Amino acid sequence: MCNLEHCNLDRRLCNLDLCNLDQHLCNLDLCNLDQHLCNLDHCNLDRRLCNLDLCNLDQHRRLCNLDRRLCNLDRRLCNLDRRLCNLDRRLCNLDRRLCNLDRRLCNLDRRLCNLDQLCVQCSKADCGRWRQLSKESALTASLASSYRCGMKINSVKRVAGVTDSWWLSMLILPPLFKDSPANPFLSAYYPDCVGMSPSAGPGNQRQEHRRAAPPHVPGLSPYFQPFYQPNECGKALCVRPDMMELDELYEFPEFSRDPTMYLALRNLVLAAWNRDCKEVLTLQRCAPHVIVRGLVRIRCVQELERVLDFMTRKGLINTGVLQVKRPLLPESQHNKVLVIGAGAAGLAAGRQLQNFGMQVVVLEARERIGGRVWDDASLGITVGRGAQIVNGCVNNPIALMCEQLGLQMHRLGVRCELIQDGGLVTDPALDKRMDFHFNAVLDAVSEWRKDKPQSQDAPLGEKIQEVYKTFLQESGLHFTELEEKVLHFHLSNLEYACGSTLDQVSARSWDHNECFAQFSGDHTLLTDGYSSVLHNLAQGLDIRLNTAVQHVEYSGDAVKVTSACGSHWTAQKVLVTVPLALLQKNTFSFSPPLPERKLKAIHSLGAGAIEKVALQFPTRFWDSKVQRADYFGHVPASVEKRGLFSVFYDMRPQGEECVLMTVITGEALALVRDLQDLQVVDLCMSVLRELFQEQEVPDPVKFLVTHWSRDPWAQMSYSFVKTGGSGEVYDIMAEDVQGKLFFAGEATNRHFPQTVTGAYLSGVREASKIAAL
Ligand SMILES: Cc1cc2nc3c(=O)[nH]c(=O)nc-3n(C[C@H](O)[C@H](O)[C@H](O)COP(=O)(O)OP(=O)(O)OC[C@H]3O[C@@H](n4cnc5c(N)ncnc54)[C@H](O)[C@@H]3O)c2cc1C
């Protein structure tokens, strides 16, 4: 109705004149219309709408509520869904972890199986496959060395993959070897998770029990003590069975965290070598002693080969006078090397390098080998014109070579009567007292030098005098003339040890090597001389005698060596072993010249001098006074003469031979420099006639006098540290130049200078260096 009216009205409005319309509307219609609308339509409409809407609104509200609840439900469903997803994911994770656990259990199971089994390698050269022994079989060294599998294929799956290095590296269970050759050496240790540990700590044993006794190993030389006993220290070439040495850590860093396997193998190898040093220690000889359950045995045998190679290269095993049929090191390390000098150092290096498989030529200036080892048989027995004594035999490589050759070492006793001019034997109490004072003076020098830099060094002789004077002033003591002379006997011995007058020797560093572990045990005299050892070292080496090297040219890739007679040799590496004095005097030249650092080192060491006199008599006239002691001392008549024949060695104290050997040292060398040999012997005889005044001392039947200081190829006895120098210089002497020139010899060995042992070990050291490059 409303719509209709309105439409009519509109229409009517449309039919009306627009101008009038306004009026009309105003006057009439509009008011009416309004009224009309108001009175009638609008209210009704509104009401109806209201009625109508209210209902709708209610519905609408209900709908809204429904809608909201639906939304909420929807949201909860979503949440549920999300939680379900999470649960699902966690279940998956759990499932994965279970799978992992399962896999680990399987692995454990497999490892347990591995632990239990005994593995053995077929000893047939063309087989070498690993097999698993049946449960009933026991693995022994003899079975391991002779086992033959007789199969053509790898039928055991589990051991087929043993060549895989990753797989092998997983085999890390600590191997505690059954019946290891090391066991008797290590009875004072027990195996634990860090290797072998001392069975008693330092705190829980009484002092006397702590003093280490060498273990008893049947048939072992008393001079072979490769392992420290618990609480022991300071022995040269001795290792702790429970610790890796520095160079071992460099070579086998993978064992640094858990050294157990390495130590077990190294101890086994070292023990096996000490038990039999006359044969090459090969993998085939060693591996059967690796007796351990589980697949770890396979890894142990593989590592054993590396350990053997390393120890061979270092000269810890398969060394000495061994002659080998096959090269000891793998082919990659083979090279050509020239060695200048066939003394102890050159021969040691030559032997080692040749045994490793290298091509070696030794060039020697003299018509003989040995250098400062030169034995003489003209007096009826062997007398060393140069070296003849071994100072400290335990683990000494000279003792090892004597064992290999079955050579005798005569142990030197400690008894040494001090005989005065006039023939009196010095009261042992006085002797002991002056020995004590002498050592106290040296202790005071040691105290003085503690905080002294190199620049404040002083001559040893001067320092000794200073300390001695202070001691006399402070103590108020006064020594008798005899006591003073006995003190000079000791000073003369110090000059013998240094090979020099004390005014040239460093007070700071005269005994620099004492801070390193030194060779301990007996001092011995080599009855057959050092030559028998060196001749065996030289066997099979290509040695060119009468070949004095004059020039070494090392600017190119290869080193060229020229001899005095114009012959040439070339090699990748050259080892120089000539005595220090010759390097100091430039007896041969280097091109380019040696580095400044090396030249400085060469000149800061001293080239010492001592000489020997040996006399053969018709009778052992000294026996009545010294009762077959190994030596007797001579109390010097004056300070200047203290170096003249201060000690006489009986070269065969237990035999019937009648040979005495004595030395000239220190300032006394100047007294004999221009004398004929016979005049030197006369001087010596006048001393002996003073000492044995009570009897007729016969003239010597034969004699020898040495002249090392004027020997063109030595010009010295042994090195010492000059005032202002230091022990470190020995290390610089040993440094190589450009990896082409190498240096060995007693004057390059900081730990063991002056001796044949030191020279020998320096040769072994350089051979190892050359082989490692
Ligand atoms: C009298 C005396 C007593 C000693 N007593 C002992 C002792 O009892 N115990 C001990 O351990 N030590 C002792 N020594 C020290 C010991 O002898 C030496 O330390 C050791 O022998 C040095 O050996 P080396 O290889 O370093 O040198 P060397 O033996 O001197 O060898 C160097 C070699 O180089 C050669 N040579 C030199 N120039 C040339 C050249 N241009 N071309 C080619 N070849 C050349 C020489 O001829 C020599 O053979 C003594 C030494 C002397 C002199």
The ligand as an SDF file (V2000), in Angstrom:
LIG
                    3D

 53 58  0  0  0  0  0  0  0  0999 V2000
  143.7220  -40.2160   22.5120 C   0  0  0  0  0  0  0  0  0  0  0  0
  142.2350  -40.3390   22.4850 C   0  0  0  0  0  0  0  0  0  0  0  0
  141.5960  -41.0980   23.4400 C   0  0  0  0  0  0  0  0  0  0  0  0
  140.2160  -41.2270   23.4230 C   0  0  0  0  0  0  0  0  0  0  0  0
  139.6020  -42.0430   24.3440 N   0  0  0  0  0  0  0  0  0  0  0  0
  138.2820  -42.2830   24.2380 C   0  0  0  0  0  0  0  0  0  0  0  0
  137.6820  -43.2800   25.0330 C   0  0  0  0  0  0  0  0  0  0  0  0
  138.3310  -43.9580   25.7980 O   0  0  0  0  0  0  0  0  0  0  0  0
  136.3550  -43.4840   24.8980 N   0  0  0  0  0  0  0  0  0  0  0  0
  135.6090  -42.7840   24.0130 C   0  0  0  0  0  0  0  0  0  0  0  0
  134.4090  -43.0350   23.9100 O   0  0  0  0  0  0  0  0  0  0  0  0
  136.1600  -41.8470   23.2220 N   0  0  0  0  0  0  0  0  0  0  0  0
  137.4900  -41.5840   23.3010 C   0  0  0  0  0  0  0  0  0  0  0  0
  138.0720  -40.6930   22.4420 N   0  0  0  0  0  0  0  0  0  0  0  0
  137.2210  -39.9140   21.5230 C   0  0  0  0  0  0  0  0  0  0  0  0
  136.7600  -40.7360   20.3320 C   0  0  0  0  0  0  0  0  0  0  0  0
  137.8350  -41.3740   19.7530 O   0  0  0  0  0  0  0  0  0  0  0  0
  136.0870  -39.8170   19.3240 C   0  0  0  0  0  0  0  0  0  0  0  0
  135.0980  -39.0510   19.9560 O   0  0  0  0  0  0  0  0  0  0  0  0
  135.4100  -40.5700   18.1840 C   0  0  0  0  0  0  0  0  0  0  0  0
  136.2140  -41.5880   17.7110 O   0  0  0  0  0  0  0  0  0  0  0  0
  135.0830  -39.5920   17.0820 C   0  0  0  0  0  0  0  0  0  0  0  0
  134.4830  -40.2290   15.9800 O   0  0  0  0  0  0  0  0  0  0  0  0
  134.0020  -39.3750   14.7070 P   0  0  0  0  0  0  0  0  0  0  0  0
  133.4080  -40.2780   13.7730 O   0  0  0  0  0  0  0  0  0  0  0  0
  133.2100  -38.2420   15.1970 O   0  0  0  0  0  0  0  0  0  0  0  0
  135.3100  -38.7250   14.1410 O   0  0  0  0  0  0  0  0  0  0  0  0
  136.6010  -39.4520   13.5370 P   0  0  0  0  0  0  0  0  0  0  0  0
  136.8020  -40.7500   14.1910 O   0  0  0  0  0  0  0  0  0  0  0  0
  137.7090  -38.4990   13.6290 O   0  0  0  0  0  0  0  0  0  0  0  0
  136.2060  -39.7260   12.0380 O   0  0  0  0  0  0  0  0  0  0  0  0
  136.3110  -38.7300   11.0480 C   0  0  0  0  0  0  0  0  0  0  0  0
  136.8860  -39.3440    9.7920 C   0  0  0  0  0  0  0  0  0  0  0  0
  136.9160  -38.3560    8.7690 O   0  0  0  0  0  0  0  0  0  0  0  0
  138.0900  -38.5660    8.0170 C   0  0  0  0  0  0  0  0  0  0  0  0
  138.3980  -37.3380    7.2810 N   0  0  0  0  0  0  0  0  0  0  0  0
  138.9070  -36.1950    7.7480 C   0  0  0  0  0  0  0  0  0  0  0  0
  139.0250  -35.3050    6.7560 N   0  0  0  0  0  0  0  0  0  0  0  0
  138.5960  -35.8970    5.6400 C   0  0  0  0  0  0  0  0  0  0  0  0
  138.4720  -35.4810    4.2820 C   0  0  0  0  0  0  0  0  0  0  0  0
  138.8140  -34.2600    3.8900 N   0  0  0  0  0  0  0  0  0  0  0  0
  137.9840  -36.3490    3.3810 N   0  0  0  0  0  0  0  0  0  0  0  0
  137.6110  -37.5890    3.7520 C   0  0  0  0  0  0  0  0  0  0  0  0
  137.7120  -38.0280    5.0280 N   0  0  0  0  0  0  0  0  0  0  0  0
  138.1890  -37.1820    5.9610 C   0  0  0  0  0  0  0  0  0  0  0  0
  139.1010  -38.9180    9.0730 C   0  0  0  0  0  0  0  0  0  0  0  0
  140.2140  -39.5600    8.5280 O   0  0  0  0  0  0  0  0  0  0  0  0
  138.2930  -39.8290    9.9700 C   0  0  0  0  0  0  0  0  0  0  0  0
  138.4040  -41.1600    9.5920 O   0  0  0  0  0  0  0  0  0  0  0  0
  139.4660  -40.5600   22.4370 C   0  0  0  0  0  0  0  0  0  0  0  0
  140.1190  -39.7940   21.4730 C   0  0  0  0  0  0  0  0  0  0  0  0
  141.4750  -39.6910   21.4850 C   0  0  0  0  0  0  0  0  0  0  0  0
  142.1630  -38.8910   20.4260 C   0  0  0  0  0  0  0  0  0  0  0  0
  1  2  1  0
  2  3  1  0
  2 52  2  0
  3  4  2  0
  4  5  1  0
  4 50  1  0
  5  6  2  0
  6  7  1  0
  6 13  1  0
  7  8  2  0
  7  9  1  0
  9 10  1  0
 10 11  2  0
 10 12  1  0
 12 13  2  0
 13 14  1  0
 14 15  1  0
 14 50  1  0
 15 16  1  0
 16 17  1  0
 16 18  1  0
 18 19  1  0
 18 20  1  0
 20 21  1  0
 20 22  1  0
 22 23  1  0
 23 24  1  0
 24 25  2  0
 24 26  1  0
 24 27  1  0
 27 28  1  0
 28 29  2  0
 28 30  1  0
 28 31  1  0
 31 32  1  0
 32 33  1  0
 33 34  1  0
 33 48  1  0
 34 35  1  0
 35 36  1  0
 35 46  1  0
 36 37  1  0
 36 45  1  0
 37 38  2  0
 38 39  1  0
 39 40  1  0
 39 45  2  0
 40 41  1  0
 40 42  2  0
 42 43  1  0
 43 44  2  0
 44 45  1  0
 46 47  1  0
 46 48  1  0
 48 49  1  0
 50 51  2  0
 51 52  1  0
 52 53  1  0
M  END
$$$$
